[in-house]
Amino acid sequence: MASPHSGPAVDRLDAKRPALTHLMYALAAHNGTARLVNAESRVQDWTGQFGTGDPHRVDDTLPSFGPEQVR
């Protein structure tokens, strides 16, 4: 039988179990522009090295994103 207290120990984030991140290289082939896009609500240390700032729209060069705001 599993202990009701086993979740937090298993879900702890550390070097062996890092947090999930979101970083995407987006290429708009129709105009040759590219961007690194991050959709994390809170930028993590690893992804932050590739760009930070406030969320903003990128559909001026990447129309498939529509009104979604990313970093």
C-alpha positions in Angstrom: 0.0 0.0 0.0 1.4 3.4 -0.9 1.8 6.1 1.7 -0.2 9.3 1.2 3.0 11.2 1.9 5.0 9.7 -0.9 4.0 12.4 -3.6 6.1 15.3 -2.5 9.3 13.2 -2.2 8.8 11.9 -5.7 7.7 15.2 -7.2 10.7 17.1 -5.8 12.8 18.9 -8.5 16.6 18.5 -8.3 19.5 17.8 -10.6 18.2 14.3 -11.3 14.6 15.4 -11.8 14.8 18.9 -13.3 11.8 21.0 -14.0 10.2 21.0 -17.4 11.0 24.0 -19.6 9.7 25.4 -22.8 12.1 26.8 -25.4 11.4 26.6 -29.1 13.4 27.7 -32.2 10.7 29.1 -34.5 11.6 29.7 -38.1 9.3 31.6 -40.4 10.4 30.2 -43.7 8.3 32.6 -45.8 10.4 35.5 -44.7 13.6 33.9 -43.3 13.2 35.2 -39.7 13.8 33.1 -36.6 13.3 33.5 -32.9 13.8 31.6 -29.7 10.3 31.5 -28.1 9.6 30.8 -24.5 6.0 30.3 -23.2 6.9 29.7 -19.5 4.8 31.7 -17.1 7.9 32.1 -14.9 11.2 32.0 -16.7 13.5 29.4 -15.3 17.2 29.9 -15.0 18.1 27.6 -17.9 15.7 29.1 -20.4 16.4 32.6 -19.1 19.9 32.6 -20.6 18.3 32.6 -24.0 16.1 35.7 -23.4 13.7 37.1 -20.9 11.5 40.1 -20.8 7.8 40.6 -20.7 5.5 38.4 -22.7 4.7 39.9 -26.1 3.1 39.0 -29.4 5.3 37.5 -32.2 2.7 37.2 -34.9 4.2 40.0 -36.9 6.9 37.6 -38.1 5.4 34.3 -36.9 1.7 34.5 -37.8 0.9 31.0 -36.7 1.2 32.1 -33.1 -1.7 34.4 -33.5 -2.4 36.6 -30.4 -0.6 34.3 -28.0 2.0 36.1 -25.9 5.5 34.6 -25.4 8.9 35.7 -24.5 
